[in-house]
Amino acid sequence: MLYVGYILSIVGLVGYIWVVVDAFKKSAAQGILTFCVPCYIWYFLFAVSDNPQKMIQVGLLVAGMIGGGIQGYTQPNAFQH
């Protein structure tokens, strides 16, 4: 199950890079905000972006979030002893 989390996290990373590159193509300010402000990527996708493949990007980002959740759930906590 942990490998599924790794794969989904990599898919999410690809989606994140794709959205950041689209934001930088729109303008430098949009790219910087998308890269640096944590929730701005969702605002950019739903309000600013006019990419016809927007829902694919959303799916990739959601897959990455699910993958991170799987990793957090299946890996033992390093701070518990």
ChimeraX attribute file (.defattr): number of C-alpha atoms within 10 A of each C-alpha:
attribute: neighborCount
match mode: 1-to-1
recipient: residues
	/A:1	11
	/A:2	15
	/A:3	11
	/A:4	14
	/A:5	22
	/A:6	16
	/A:7	15
	/A:8	24
	/A:9	24
	/A:10	18
	/A:11	19
	/A:12	24
	/A:13	17
	/A:14	15
	/A:15	21
	/A:16	20
	/A:17	14
	/A:18	14
	/A:19	26
	/A:20	20
	/A:21	15
	/A:22	19
	/A:23	23
	/A:24	16
	/A:25	11
	/A:26	14
	/A:27	10
	/A:28	11
	/A:29	11
	/A:30	20
	/A:31	20
	/A:32	14
	/A:33	17
	/A:34	24
	/A:35	19
	/A:36	11
	/A:37	9
	/A:38	9
	/A:39	11
	/A:40	15
	/A:41	24
	/A:42	15
	/A:43	11
	/A:44	19
	/A:45	19
	/A:46	12
	/A:47	9
	/A:48	13
	/A:49	18
	/A:50	12
	/A:51	12
	/A:52	8
	/A:53	9
	/A:54	14
	/A:55	12
	/A:56	12
	/A:57	20
	/A:58	19
	/A:59	14
	/A:60	23
	/A:61	26
	/A:62	17
	/A:63	21
	/A:64	24
	/A:65	18
	/A:66	17
	/A:67	24
	/A:68	20
	/A:69	14
	/A:70	19
	/A:71	19
	/A:72	13
	/A:73	13
	/A:74	11
	/A:75	10
	/A:76	9
	/A:77	9
	/A:78	6
	/A:79	5
	/A:80	5
	/A:81	4
